[in-house]
Amino acid sequence: MNWYRALWSKLGGRPWTYILRDAWHKLEGIWIIGLVAAGAVMGHWFWELSLWFLLVFALGYIAGHLFWGKDYVPDQKDGPGEGQPEP
């Protein structure tokens, strides 16, 4: 068992990416406001640093992989076939 599986099985009961995707679809407006606010704060604090550009890119890359790319399955479980829609 890898460390991530051991951690999420105790904290949340399923992979955190699935939990975050559920939260995104249930509270999309709040997520957008929060992400814009976080971007504004980071832009204010780190505007002179080149690290800011790397941070913005990394956050966009992570968000893209968390929320897009696969079909959304509400309350998806871990493992093949569990919580998946019927073909």
Wavefront OBJ file of the C-alpha trace (Angstrom):
o trace
v 0.000 0.000 0.000
v 1.444 3.367 -0.941
v 1.525 6.315 1.462
v -1.121 8.346 -0.406
v -3.638 5.474 -0.342
v -2.972 4.934 3.377
v -3.500 8.643 4.038
v -6.722 9.152 2.038
v -8.241 5.914 3.296
v -8.027 7.352 6.830
v -8.815 10.975 5.881
v -11.833 11.079 3.589
v -12.279 7.420 2.726
v -11.593 7.880 -1.012
v -9.021 9.704 -3.177
v -8.906 13.433 -2.532
v -9.138 14.196 -6.246
v -12.615 12.618 -6.231
v -13.605 14.617 -3.149
v -12.337 17.854 -4.729
v -14.173 17.120 -7.976
v -17.417 16.569 -6.041
v -16.870 19.851 -4.175
v -16.185 21.655 -7.466
v -19.417 20.445 -9.043
v -21.518 21.161 -5.952
v -20.003 24.585 -5.110
v -18.650 25.847 -8.426
v -19.351 29.543 -7.801
v -17.569 29.548 -4.455
v -14.556 27.767 -5.977
v -14.324 30.361 -8.757
v -14.536 33.274 -6.317
v -11.943 31.627 -4.060
v -9.532 30.894 -6.894
v -9.821 34.430 -8.273
v -9.270 35.861 -4.777
v -6.242 33.601 -4.237
v -4.843 34.746 -7.588
v -5.381 38.402 -6.668
v -3.649 37.964 -3.308
v -0.731 36.097 -4.865
v -0.464 38.739 -7.581
v -0.362 41.469 -4.946
v 2.246 39.772 -2.749
v 4.504 38.208 -5.372
v 4.215 40.526 -8.359
v 7.957 41.217 -8.565
v 9.100 37.633 -8.279
v 9.537 35.218 -11.121
v 8.330 32.536 -8.728
v 4.846 33.982 -9.191
v 4.784 32.905 -12.824
v 5.842 29.400 -11.884
v 3.208 29.264 -9.134
v 0.409 30.410 -11.437
v 1.404 27.853 -14.039
v 1.633 25.053 -11.454
v -1.775 25.878 -9.965
v -3.369 25.953 -13.402
v -1.712 22.661 -14.309
v -2.948 21.004 -11.100
v -6.463 22.424 -11.449
v -6.619 21.235 -15.043
v -5.734 17.704 -14.060
v -8.096 17.643 -11.078
v -11.213 18.961 -12.759
v -10.948 18.193 -16.470
v -9.944 15.296 -18.652
v -12.273 12.529 -17.481
v -16.017 12.325 -17.225
v -17.347 13.480 -13.866
v -18.902 10.670 -11.826
v -20.706 11.922 -8.691
v -19.446 10.237 -5.498
v -16.890 8.198 -7.466
v -15.182 5.393 -5.536
v -11.656 4.066 -5.890
v -10.875 1.157 -8.127
v -11.856 0.067 -11.622
v -15.555 -0.250 -12.212
v -16.681 1.148 -8.875
v -18.911 4.176 -9.255
v -18.444 4.155 -13.016
v -21.386 4.694 -15.355
v -22.678 1.682 -17.231
v -21.571 1.598 -20.911
l 1 2 3 4 5 6 7 8 9 10 11 12 13 14 15 16 17 18 19 20 21 22 23 24 25 26 27 28 29 30 31 32 33 34 35 36 37 38 39 40 41 42 43 44 45 46 47 48 49 50 51 52 53 54 55 56 57 58 59 60 61 62 63 64 65 66 67 68 69 70 71 72 73 74 75 76 77 78 79 80 81 82 83 84 85 86 87
